[in-house]
């Protein structure tokens, strides 16, 4: 299994291709939307490239569970993620660092969870799993 | 002007790849201005032809029910100019295909020499939402694009001596 540095470097290269950004602009804490300018369509492109680069399968909504809070008032109330919502996030995105978000779970800040480090951890988790094929 | 930037399918492997020919006739309107005395095929129209080829390839998988729209071109490289009188071959291969979208790799050659390469990304418009916006009509595959593929099918059937399916 490749080391975390190897995975990170491949993830960076993937983002350079998908988002047309310079490699030096990519840091582990860079957020995909805020710092690297990703738009919604770029997320699917990133998924395609990661699948190809790492020979893994990424089911819809696993890496970017975009629909997680859509239309469910149990998870979001008054623009803030509820405790139940936070539990759902922990379960669905064990690879994301929820530390800062838990302190101020404003729904508008949710895109900040999507960082380069998050993708690296996700891929690391995928590569550590026994193959289902 | 008719917005069709491919002439004929030479090969069509459903869900996999397609090869198309595009003849650059001196009679094309744009050559008058692009450029006088040096008629060069605009790179954007080469990309449009690759996108039409890729769009048909991707759309055919769902029998043209899905609205396949060009979402982005992550990479395009132009190696040399293509001039009036040349015959371009567009080879397009499916890289990824999912319910949400697809990506293809296209290569353009002229007499064996590489002219351009591009990666093209297509999104499948969400059925429910696009129905609200556009109704039932599939504005992507309105006929003209599908007819090119229909013509290729008819010509193949004719060559194989099978009963012909008239293009719709």
HADDOCK unambig.tbl for C-alpha pairs under 7 A between the chains (distance, minus, plus):
assign (segid A and resid 18 and name CA) (segid B and resid 74 and name CA) 6.30 0.50 0.50
assign (segid A and resid 41 and name CA) (segid B and resid 71 and name CA) 6.98 0.50 0.50
assign (segid A and resid 48 and name CA) (segid B and resid 96 and name CA) 6.74 0.50 0.50
